[in-house]
Amino acid sequence: MKEGTKEVMKEVTSYALNDDQRQIQDLVRRVARERVAARADEIDRSAEYPHDMFALLKELGLFSLPFPEQYGGAGSMLSACLALEEFGRVCYNTAYLLLVQWVPFGAILAGGTEEQKARLLPGLASGDLRGAFSTTEAQSGSDVSGIRTRAVKVDGGYRINGAKIWCTNSDIADFVLVAAKYGDEAGKPGSSGISLFIVEKGTPGFVVGRKEDKIGARGVPSCPLFLDDVFVPDHNLLGGGFKVVMEAFNASRPLIGARGVGLAQGAIDHAVEYVKERKAFGQQVSDFQGVRWMLADMTIQTEAARNLVYRAAALVDAGASPAELAPMAAMAKCFATDTAMKVATDAVQLFGAAGISAEYSINRYFRDAKVLQIIEGTNQIQRNIIANSVLGRQARK
Ligand SMILES: Cc1cc2nc3c(=O)[nH]c(=O)nc-3n(C[C@H](O)[C@H](O)[C@H](O)COP(=O)(O)OP(=O)(O)OC[C@H]3O[C@@H](n4cnc5c(N)ncnc54)[C@H](O)[C@@H]3O)c2cc1C
């Protein structure tokens, strides 16, 4: 950890929501309850992309939230976390729509040329353009350095060959940022030699395959990609390179944590409502001490996760650099999403058999929580980042 970061870390030992952030929290909480909650079960059940929810987010102008004012954003990671938390509390998939827009936005903001930023960021910020991000291949997920997709230089651009899996949003997206090995470093071990290419929808040889049938995150499709001699013009090689983008993703990890916090809070909301209604042994289930203590523990864990996520977001907003933020952001992602899984599991337990029935919403919280522990770097990988920091080693891939 560099000296400068220690200063920022010391200064930002807590956070306080300012007026703008409270306004965003209030607005999204209201919209989530009034216009999103009623759709959540149906989106999960049908596994259909929720175009109506995308239109709602667009109408509210939320796509640019964490990004600089020049793109119409609030420039606040904490505000973005608040929005994800409130949507995630009622509907995992609607919150996901924001995040899948923010991943390519963040990558281009960090690593794009000025021309690429001018061409793509305004559209992503307004919702007129949609993007996706693809590194994962059949033989390599966590170990990005193992990708086999290759790009070779040709006159005026590059030819890409390879195949990807689990590319979320790809059958909706106008373009996909595709990671491919390219250049002198491509044959060497490690992630050096990887570049990102902007592959536009409809490019000959570029095919999006059939969507995965998932247990969670069902409303936003994840698909395989096939690239057969795909030509990408010179101006679609992402200027800043792969490492810059990966470092920038450290700063966005609190966003995944925020989805965990929202999911956990939503699971508590459902559990509280149920145990107050349900009766056993002549009394309300909520009166049993064993149940009350479970609810207390679920609330303690969620509040702890919330504080960790908000603090990590406040550090981003205070200017700690993405690379330096890595361990704190990893802690926020790992703890909040493990908490989401634990709390959702306990919430299902409190429903008894009703928790297993598709009639109640709580089972989708359980299924969606599992996804959060795996995406954007599994929680084992987050623990590696934290352990490397504790032990004073360079963060590993
Ligand atoms: C719903 C969903 C959406 C996704 N969307 C995208 C997307 O849009 N774009 C994209 O590129 N990818 C996407 N992915 C893929 C995701 O990024 C990978 O699944 C993830 O990185 C893990 O890779 P893997 O599944 O190949 O697991 P593996 O890397 O094969 O890991 C298997 C197990 O080994 C553990 N493991 C691996 N390495 C280590 C280590 N060094 N130390 C300890 N444990 C380790 C893992 O934590 C895991 O438990 C998505 C996945 C899902 C489920």
The ligand as an ORCA input file, in Angstrom:
! r2SCAN-3c Opt
* xyz 0 1
  C     -24.257    -14.893    -13.648
  C     -22.853    -14.758    -14.146
  C     -22.521    -13.706    -14.974
  C     -21.231    -13.585    -15.486
  N     -20.956    -12.554    -16.348
  C     -19.719    -12.480    -16.900
  C     -19.418    -11.442    -17.852
  O     -20.265    -10.586    -18.166
  N     -18.202    -11.427    -18.433
  C     -17.238    -12.355    -18.130
  O     -16.141    -12.284    -18.679
  N     -17.481    -13.339    -17.215
  C     -18.689    -13.420    -16.595
  N     -18.967    -14.411    -15.694
  C     -17.953    -15.402    -15.382
  C     -17.292    -15.157    -14.039
  O     -16.489    -14.002    -14.097
  C     -16.499    -16.412    -13.694
  O     -17.438    -17.446    -13.464
  C     -15.628    -16.237    -12.474
  O     -14.560    -15.379    -12.757
  C     -15.060    -17.567    -11.989
  O     -14.490    -18.282    -13.046
  P     -14.884    -19.817    -13.280
  O     -16.362    -19.930    -13.235
  O     -14.172    -20.266    -14.499
  O     -14.309    -20.570    -12.010
  P     -12.806    -21.096    -11.843
  O     -11.866    -19.977    -12.048
  O     -12.629    -22.331    -12.627
  O     -12.821    -21.457    -10.296
  C     -13.393    -22.657     -9.776
  C     -13.270    -22.593     -8.246
  O     -11.897    -22.503     -7.891
  C     -11.683    -21.339     -7.108
  N     -10.371    -20.767     -7.419
  C      -9.861    -20.476     -8.632
  N      -8.661    -19.920     -8.504
  C      -8.401    -19.859     -7.184
  C      -7.307    -19.380     -6.407
  N      -6.232    -18.818     -6.993
  N      -7.393    -19.456     -5.058
  C      -8.483    -20.011     -4.454
  N      -9.549    -20.473     -5.141
  C      -9.502    -20.393     -6.472
  C     -12.796    -20.388     -7.510
  O     -13.021    -19.392     -6.506
  C     -13.953    -21.349     -7.678
  O     -14.516    -21.656     -6.419
  C     -20.241    -14.546    -15.143
  C     -20.570    -15.603    -14.289
  C     -21.863    -15.714    -13.804
  C     -22.196    -16.874    -12.899
*
